[in-house]
Amino acid sequence: MQFTDAERSALFRLLEWRRDVRHFLPDPVPDALVEDLRCAMDLAPSVGNSRPWRVLSVESAKHRQAVRAIFGEANHRAASAYQGAQLAHYQSLKLEGIEIAPVQLAIFTAQDPQEGAGLGRRSVPQTLEHSTAMAVQNLNLVARSYGLGVGMVSILDPEAMAQLFAVPADWRFSLYLCIGWPQHNDSQPLLHRNGWQQNCQTSWEVV
Ligand SMILES: Cc1cc2nc3c(=O)[nH]c(=O)nc-3n(C[C@H](O)[C@H](O)[C@H](O)COP(=O)(O)O)c2cc1C
């Protein structure tokens, strides 16, 4: 199997426009599309084929409000790491879309899944989290191919998230996803555009 030049260029266009989204329209997302996102996650690679991601679709207002409160507390704590102008800048940033995003997913990772019988993760246990991250990226790319935006939220206390959703003891909170139609699209990261962090040189060395 090999992509044509046109297909490859479409793939790179998708990567470029994948940008994290925090400003959503309230319009609903069709169920069939959400189902496609689920399929996209299930196509991800995982250590030992363990598929450790555990996804909760958060629909109730009660749970969404609770997540927003957990975000508020974590964000307040995070802000205390900054001072002066940088603090003011941090406080001006929009770092979640929990109020509006029509689809919201709480993603957990099973820490000792039976599936895969431990293959591949004995030396680097974080490979379970890496596997979840890959499934999230699959979702992200397929969502963007539909024009949907995905916003990742990690400013949340993992213990509070586990308690809120009363998850099994071996599920560890990984990420919260806000998904919906973006208010606008951009090929630049928002943190780049608002002056927090320019894209840096990444490292790729020959040894
Ligand atoms: C693991 C992970 C966690 C993230 N958590 C947050 C978050 O809590 N709030 C937020 O606004 N953005 C979050 N982001 C989005 C990043 O800020 C964003 O990816 C980065 O600024 C680069 O922008 P881009 O995704 O648009 O290229 C997260 C991204 C990743 C990969």
The ligand as an ORCA input file, in Angstrom:
! r2SCAN-3c Opt
* xyz 0 1
  C      -0.649     15.987     26.307
  C      -1.188     17.363     25.970
  C      -1.865     18.081     26.936
  C      -2.366     19.347     26.649
  N      -3.073     20.049     27.592
  C      -3.586     21.253     27.294
  C      -4.363     21.985     28.247
  O      -4.601     21.567     29.360
  N      -4.864     23.178     27.876
  C      -4.634     23.702     26.635
  O      -5.124     24.799     26.343
  N      -3.923     23.031     25.714
  C      -3.407     21.831     26.023
  N      -2.694     21.148     25.081
  C      -2.535     21.730     23.732
  C      -1.176     22.368     23.580
  O      -1.108     23.586     24.246
  C      -0.931     22.546     22.085
  O      -0.872     21.279     21.479
  C       0.362     23.298     21.818
  O       0.243     24.613     22.256
  C       0.712     23.288     20.335
  O      -0.374     23.805     19.611
  P      -1.070     22.980     18.456
  O      -1.603     21.707     19.054
  O      -2.166     23.878     18.005
  O      -0.025     22.699     17.441
  C      -2.176     19.894     25.365
  C      -1.487     19.155     24.391
  C      -0.997     17.906     24.696
  C      -0.272     17.127     23.625
*
